[in-house]
Amino acid sequence: MTVGTGSAPGANESGRPPEPRSEAPGRHDPRDLGVHPDDLPDGLVVAAGDGRVICFNAAAERITAVAAADALGQPLDKALPLEDLEGRRWWQLTDPYGGLAIRTGQPERNLLLPGGREVLVTARYVRTGPTGPVHRVVVCLRDTEARRRTERSHAELIATVAHELRSPLTSVKGFTATLLAKWERFTDDQKRLMLETVDADADRVTRLIAELLDISRIDSGRLEVRRQPVDIGAAVGRHIQAYVAAGQPADRFLLRLEQPLPDLWADPDKIDQVLGNLLENAVRHGEGTVTIEVRPAPSPREGEDTGTSVTVSDEGTGIPEESMNRVFTRFWRGSKRGGTGLGLYIVKGIVEAHGGTITVGRAPVGGAEFRFTLPVAAPAYLA
């Protein structure tokens, strides 16, 4: 707690304001725990029964840009001149000392400091009895920067989704309107081409909506994992065959399976999603041979000895060192533009929902290398 050297109202001989000791069983006085108000991450302002400030901690100084020496001993409304978003003075509205005798505080809300800076404020009224007079007003202050970052992230997500949806939907609308209006004028080949384009764009919209649902579940901790036995080697093989069938040369892929692999229990659809994203990144953004290694590895989960590790690497230019720590964040894109920038964020969420880990680094030949490790996670009856 930061206090002045003068005689701030309510201060004791040490210059610190008195802190009421709790007699409730199981509770400890902060001083017994070695906790000092300046150790708190949030701003703390305490006013005595006469309305004058007796505590103004370091976080409150940082958030309000007011020195504790200037705030201590001042009336609460002068030391902390807060206004609501409509410009009304908050202390006059709430009237902690003269308001309803049953009121115990104020819930968290956005208020404005002088200069228009937003701050989150919560107040607690400490009374001498259930309806007694207020002898302490305890105010907690929080910076809104973290909330602003979250709001900006949501705004970016909305803008990205709107942009990504606009293009395929415009195409779908344009082709269907043209076909309906001039069906007889087109040849069968022209009709087929238009319908194939509409079908591809509809798939693109479906994938984007699936990504949004995944992000919502990951952010809320509701991503469900339906575990089944998964042959990870066969799953990788299917993805490679699909790329070869789509025109990629077979010799661009190298699959290394280290046997024997432990039996893996995971969600096959979500593991396919992880493999598909990592392989697509390697094919689209990498160069040379795409190498996939599947091998046993130490389990990332405590109490298990063995897990399964999958490494996907290429021979391209790789990811710049300064970008490594941002690869799994929302909207990260490499040097080549394209996509929503949400794929690797979803991949990380899926792997972690399985209790696994994922890392990114530089491959031995210089390209990007992604490695994810999953615990075996066998059901208890198989243990």
C-alpha positions as CSV (number, residue, x, y, z in Angstrom):
1,M,0.0,0.0,0.0
2,T,1.3,3.4,-0.9
3,V,0.8,6.1,1.7
4,G,2.1,9.6,2.3
5,T,4.4,10.5,5.1
6,G,1.9,13.0,6.6
7,S,-1.0,12.3,8.8
8,A,-3.5,10.8,6.4
9,P,-6.8,10.3,8.1
10,G,-7.0,6.8,9.7
11,A,-3.3,6.1,9.4
12,N,-1.4,4.4,12.2
13,E,2.1,5.1,13.5
14,S,3.7,3.3,10.6
15,G,2.0,5.6,8.1
16,R,-0.2,2.8,6.8
17,P,-3.9,2.9,7.2
18,P,-5.5,0.4,9.6
19,E,-6.7,-2.8,8.0
20,P,-9.6,-4.4,9.8
21,R,-8.7,-8.0,10.9
22,S,-11.2,-10.7,10.1
23,E,-12.3,-12.9,13.0
24,A,-14.1,-15.4,10.7
25,P,-12.8,-18.9,11.0
26,G,-10.7,-20.1,8.1
27,R,-9.8,-16.5,7.1
28,H,-6.4,-14.9,7.4
29,D,-5.4,-11.3,7.8
30,P,-3.5,-10.2,4.6
31,R,-0.6,-9.1,6.8
32,D,-0.4,-12.7,8.2
33,L,0.0,-13.9,4.6
34,G,2.6,-11.3,3.7
35,V,0.3,-9.7,1.2
36,H,0.8,-6.0,0.6
37,P,-1.7,-3.8,-1.3
38,D,1.0,-2.9,-3.8
39,D,1.3,-6.6,-4.6
40,L,-2.2,-6.6,-6.0
41,P,-2.6,-6.7,-9.8
42,D,-5.7,-4.5,-9.7
43,G,-6.0,-0.9,-8.5
44,L,-7.2,-0.6,-4.9
45,V,-8.6,2.6,-3.4
46,V,-10.0,2.7,0.1
47,A,-11.9,5.6,1.7
48,A,-12.6,5.8,5.4
49,G,-16.0,6.6,7.1
50,D,-15.4,10.4,6.6
51,G,-15.0,9.8,2.8
52,R,-11.3,10.5,2.6
53,V,-8.9,8.2,0.9
54,I,-6.6,6.2,3.2
55,C,-5.3,3.7,0.7
56,F,-4.1,4.2,-2.9
57,N,-2.0,1.3,-4.2
58,A,0.6,1.2,-6.9
59,A,-1.8,-0.3,-9.5
60,A,-4.2,2.5,-8.8
61,E,-1.4,5.0,-9.5
62,R,-0.6,3.3,-12.8
63,I,-4.2,3.1,-13.9
64,T,-5.3,6.6,-12.9
65,A,-2.0,8.4,-13.5
66,V,-2.5,10.0,-10.1
67,A,0.3,9.9,-7.5
68,A,-0.7,8.3,-4.2
69,A,0.7,11.3,-2.3
70,D,-1.8,13.5,-4.1
71,A,-4.8,11.2,-3.5
72,L,-4.3,10.3,0.2
73,G,-6.3,12.4,2.5
74,Q,-8.5,13.7,-0.3
75,P,-12.2,13.2,-0.6
76,L,-13.0,10.1,-2.6
77,D,-14.8,12.0,-5.4
78,K,-11.8,14.4,-5.7
79,A,-9.1,11.7,-5.7
80,L,-11.0,9.5,-8.1
81,P,-13.3,11.7,-10.2
82,L,-15.2,9.1,-12.2
83,E,-18.0,9.7,-14.7
84,D,-20.3,7.3,-16.4
85,L,-20.5,7.0,-20.2
86,E,-23.2,9.7,-20.3
87,G,-21.0,12.2,-18.5
88,R,-22.6,12.1,-15.1
89,R,-20.5,12.1,-12.0
90,W,-20.5,8.6,-10.6
91,W,-20.1,9.4,-6.9
92,Q,-23.0,11.7,-6.9
93,L,-25.2,9.1,-8.6
94,T,-24.2,6.2,-6.3
95,D,-23.9,8.2,-3.0
96,P,-22.1,5.4,-1.0
97,Y,-22.3,7.2,2.3
98,G,-25.8,8.6,2.1
99,G,-27.7,6.1,-0.2
100,L,-29.8,3.1,0.7
101,A,-28.7,1.6,4.0
102,I,-29.0,-2.0,2.6
103,R,-26.7,-1.4,-0.3
104,T,-23.4,-3.3,-0.1
105,G,-21.6,-2.1,-3.2
106,Q,-21.7,-1.5,-6.9
107,P,-21.2,-4.1,-9.6
108,E,-18.4,-3.8,-12.2
109,R,-19.0,-1.2,-14.9
110,N,-17.2,0.9,-17.4
111,L,-16.5,4.4,-16.2
112,L,-14.4,7.3,-17.4
113,L,-11.4,8.9,-15.8
114,P,-10.5,12.5,-16.6
115,G,-9.3,12.7,-20.2
116,G,-11.9,10.1,-21.3
117,R,-9.9,7.0,-20.4
118,E,-12.1,4.0,-19.7
119,V,-11.6,1.9,-16.5
120,L,-13.6,-1.0,-15.0
121,V,-14.7,-0.1,-11.5
122,T,-16.2,-2.2,-8.7
123,A,-17.1,-0.8,-5.3
124,R,-17.8,-2.5,-1.9
125,Y,-19.4,-0.8,1.0
126,V,-18.2,-2.1,4.4
127,R,-20.8,-1.3,7.1
128,T,-20.6,-1.5,10.9
129,G,-23.8,-3.6,10.7
130,P,-26.3,-5.0,8.2
131,T,-27.8,-1.5,7.9
132,G,-25.3,0.5,9.8
133,P,-23.3,3.5,8.5
134,V,-20.5,2.9,5.9
135,H,-17.1,3.0,7.6
136,R,-15.1,1.9,4.5
137,V,-15.6,2.2,0.7
138,V,-13.3,-0.3,-1.1
139,V,-12.9,0.4,-4.8
140,C,-11.3,-2.0,-7.3
141,L,-10.0,-0.6,-10.6
142,R,-9.1,-2.6,-13.7
143,D,-7.6,-1.4,-17.0
144,T,-9.8,-2.1,-20.0
145,E,-6.9,-2.9,-22.4
146,A,-7.4,-6.7,-22.1
147,R,-11.1,-6.3,-22.8
148,R,-10.4,-4.0,-25.7
149,R,-8.0,-6.6,-27.2
150,T,-10.8,-9.2,-27.0
151,E,-13.3,-6.9,-28.6
152,R,-10.8,-6.1,-31.4
153,S,-10.2,-9.8,-31.9
154,H,-14.0,-10.3,-32.2
155,A,-14.3,-7.4,-34.6
156,E,-11.5,-8.8,-36.8
157,L,-13.2,-12.2,-36.8
158,I,-16.5,-10.6,-38.0
159,A,-14.7,-8.6,-40.7
160,T,-12.7,-11.7,-41.9
161,V,-15.9,-13.8,-42.0
162,A,-17.8,-11.2,-43.8
163,H,-15.0,-10.8,-46.4
164,E,-14.6,-14.6,-46.8
165,L,-18.3,-15.2,-47.2
166,R,-18.9,-12.3,-49.6
167,S,-16.8,-13.8,-52.4
168,P,-18.3,-17.3,-52.7
169,L,-21.8,-16.1,-52.1
170,T,-21.4,-13.4,-54.8
171,S,-20.3,-16.1,-57.2
172,V,-23.1,-18.5,-56.2
173,K,-25.7,-15.7,-56.6
174,G,-24.2,-14.6,-60.0
175,F,-24.1,-18.0,-61.6
176,T,-27.5,-19.2,-60.3
177,A,-29.2,-15.9,-61.4
178,T,-27.5,-16.2,-64.9
179,L,-28.6,-19.9,-65.3
180,L,-32.1,-19.2,-64.3
181,A,-32.4,-16.2,-66.6
182,K,-30.7,-17.7,-69.6
183,W,-30.8,-21.5,-69.2
184,E,-31.5,-22.2,-72.9
185,R,-28.6,-20.1,-74.2
186,F,-25.9,-22.2,-72.6
187,T,-24.4,-25.5,-73.7
188,D,-24.3,-28.5,-71.4
189,D,-20.6,-28.0,-70.9
190,Q,-21.1,-24.3,-69.9
191,K,-23.9,-25.3,-67.5
192,R,-21.7,-28.0,-65.9
193,L,-18.9,-25.5,-65.5
194,M,-21.2,-23.0,-63.7
195,L,-22.7,-25.7,-61.5
196,E,-19.3,-27.0,-60.6
197,T,-18.2,-23.5,-59.6
198,V,-21.4,-23.1,-57.5
199,D,-20.7,-26.4,-55.8
200,A,-17.1,-25.5,-55.0
201,D,-18.1,-22.2,-53.6
202,A,-20.9,-23.8,-51.5
203,D,-18.2,-26.1,-50.1
204,R,-16.1,-23.1,-49.3
205,V,-18.9,-21.5,-47.3
206,T,-19.6,-24.8,-45.5
207,R,-15.9,-25.0,-44.5
208,L,-15.9,-21.5,-43.2
209,I,-19.0,-22.0,-41.1
210,A,-17.4,-25.2,-39.7
211,E,-14.3,-23.2,-38.8
212,L,-16.4,-20.6,-37.0
213,L,-18.2,-23.3,-35.0
214,D,-14.9,-24.9,-34.1
215,I,-13.5,-21.5,-32.9
216,S,-16.6,-20.9,-30.8
217,R,-16.3,-24.3,-29.1
218,I,-12.6,-23.9,-28.6
219,D,-12.9,-20.5,-27.0
220,S,-15.7,-21.7,-24.7
221,G,-14.0,-24.9,-23.8
222,R,-16.8,-27.0,-25.3
223,L,-15.0,-28.8,-28.1
224,E,-16.1,-32.4,-27.8
225,V,-13.7,-35.3,-28.4
226,R,-15.3,-38.6,-29.3
227,R,-12.5,-41.1,-28.9
228,Q,-12.2,-44.2,-31.1
229,P,-9.3,-46.4,-32.2
230,V,-7.4,-44.4,-34.9
231,D,-4.9,-45.9,-37.3
232,I,-2.8,-42.7,-37.7
233,G,-0.6,-44.2,-40.5
234,A,-3.6,-45.1,-42.6
235,A,-5.1,-41.7,-42.0
236,V,-2.0,-40.0,-43.3
237,G,-1.9,-42.4,-46.3
238,R,-5.5,-41.4,-47.2
239,H,-4.6,-37.7,-47.3
240,I,-1.5,-38.4,-49.5
241,Q,-3.6,-40.5,-51.9
242,A,-6.1,-37.7,-52.2
243,Y,-3.4,-35.2,-53.1
244,V,-1.9,-37.6,-55.7
245,A,-5.4,-38.1,-57.2
246,A,-5.8,-34.3,-57.4
247,G,-2.6,-34.1,-59.5
248,Q,0.3,-33.8,-57.0
249,P,3.2,-36.0,-58.0
250,A,3.5,-39.1,-55.8
251,D,7.2,-38.5,-55.2
252,R,6.5,-35.2,-53.5
253,F,5.4,-37.1,-50.4
254,L,7.5,-39.2,-48.1
255,L,5.8,-41.2,-45.3
256,R,7.9,-42.7,-42.5
257,L,6.2,-45.0,-40.0
258,E,8.1,-46.2,-37.0
259,Q,6.6,-49.5,-35.9
260,P,5.3,-50.7,-33.6
261,L,3.0,-47.7,-32.8
262,P,0.9,-47.6,-29.7
263,D,-2.9,-48.0,-30.1
264,L,-4.2,-44.5,-30.4
265,W,-7.7,-43.5,-29.1
266,A,-8.8,-40.1,-30.6
267,D,-11.5,-38.4,-32.5
268,P,-10.9,-39.6,-36.1
269,D,-12.7,-36.7,-37.8
270,K,-10.8,-34.1,-35.8
271,I,-7.5,-35.9,-36.3
272,D,-8.3,-35.9,-40.1
273,Q,-8.9,-32.1,-39.8
274,V,-5.5,-31.6,-38.1
275,L,-3.7,-33.7,-40.7
276,G,-5.5,-32.1,-43.6
277,N,-4.6,-28.6,-42.4
278,L,-0.9,-29.3,-41.8
279,L,-0.5,-31.1,-45.1
280,E,-2.4,-28.4,-47.0
281,N,0.0,-25.8,-45.5
282,A,3.0,-27.8,-46.5
283,V,1.8,-28.4,-50.1
284,R,0.5,-24.9,-50.7
285,H,3.2,-22.8,-48.9
286,G,6.2,-25.2,-48.8
287,E,8.4,-26.5,-51.5
288,G,10.1,-29.8,-52.4
289,T,9.3,-33.0,-50.6
290,V,6.7,-33.1,-47.9
291,T,7.8,-35.5,-45.2
292,I,5.4,-37.0,-42.7
293,E,6.9,-39.0,-39.8
294,V,4.8,-41.0,-37.4
295,R,6.5,-42.6,-34.4
296,P,6.0,-43.4,-30.7
297,A,6.9,-40.6,-28.3
298,P,6.8,-39.8,-24.6
299,S,3.2,-39.0,-23.7
300,P,2.4,-35.3,-22.9
301,R,0.0,-36.5,-20.2
302,E,1.2,-37.3,-16.7
303,G,0.8,-40.9,-15.8
304,E,1.2,-42.2,-19.3
305,D,4.5,-43.5,-20.7
306,T,3.8,-43.5,-24.5
307,G,2.1,-41.2,-27.0
308,T,2.1,-40.8,-30.7
309,S,4.0,-38.1,-32.5
310,V,3.3,-36.8,-36.0
311,T,5.8,-34.5,-37.8
312,V,5.0,-32.7,-41.0
313,S,7.9,-30.8,-42.7
314,D,8.7,-29.4,-46.1
315,E,11.8,-28.0,-47.9
316,G,10.6,-24.5,-48.5
317,T,11.8,-21.2,-47.0
318,G,10.2,-22.0,-43.6
319,I,8.7,-19.6,-41.2
320,P,10.6,-16.5,-40.1
321,E,12.0,-16.8,-36.5
322,E,10.2,-13.6,-35.4
323,S,6.8,-15.2,-36.5
324,M,7.2,-18.5,-34.7
325,N,5.4,-17.3,-31.6
326,R,2.4,-16.1,-33.6
327,V,1.8,-19.1,-35.8
328,F,-1.0,-20.6,-33.7
329,T,-2.8,-17.3,-33.1
330,R,-6.0,-16.1,-34.9
331,F,-5.5,-14.6,-38.4
332,W,-1.9,-15.4,-38.7
333,R,-0.9,-15.8,-42.3
334,G,2.5,-16.5,-43.8
335,S,4.2,-14.5,-46.5
336,K,1.7,-15.9,-49.1
337,R,-1.7,-14.4,-48.5
338,G,-4.8,-16.6,-48.7
339,G,-7.2,-18.4,-46.4
340,T,-8.8,-17.0,-43.2
341,G,-5.7,-17.5,-41.0
342,L,-7.8,-19.5,-38.6
343,G,-6.7,-23.0,-39.5
344,L,-3.6,-23.4,-37.3
345,Y,-5.5,-21.8,-34.4
346,I,-8.1,-24.5,-34.7
347,V,-5.5,-27.2,-35.1
348,K,-3.9,-26.2,-31.8
349,G,-7.3,-26.2,-30.1
350,I,-8.1,-29.7,-31.4
351,V,-4.7,-31.1,-30.3
352,E,-5.0,-29.6,-26.9
353,A,-8.6,-30.8,-26.5
354,H,-7.0,-34.3,-26.9
355,G,-4.6,-33.6,-24.1
356,G,-1.7,-33.2,-26.6
357,T,0.8,-30.6,-27.6
358,I,1.9,-29.0,-30.9
359,T,5.0,-27.1,-31.8
360,V,6.5,-25.4,-34.8
361,G,10.1,-25.1,-35.8
362,R,12.5,-25.3,-38.7
363,A,13.0,-28.6,-40.5
364,P,16.5,-30.0,-40.9
365,V,16.4,-29.1,-44.7
366,G,15.2,-25.5,-43.9
367,G,11.4,-25.6,-44.3
368,A,8.7,-25.4,-41.8
369,E,8.2,-28.3,-39.3
370,F,5.0,-28.9,-37.3
371,R,5.0,-31.7,-34.7
372,F,2.0,-32.7,-32.6
373,T,2.0,-35.4,-29.9
374,L,-1.1,-37.1,-28.6
375,P,-1.5,-39.2,-25.5
376,V,-2.6,-42.8,-26.1
377,A,-5.7,-42.1,-24.0
378,A,-7.0,-45.7,-24.0
379,P,-10.2,-46.4,-22.1
380,A,-9.7,-47.6,-18.5
381,Y,-11.1,-51.0,-19.3
382,L,-8.2,-51.6,-21.8
383,A,-5.5,-50.6,-19.3
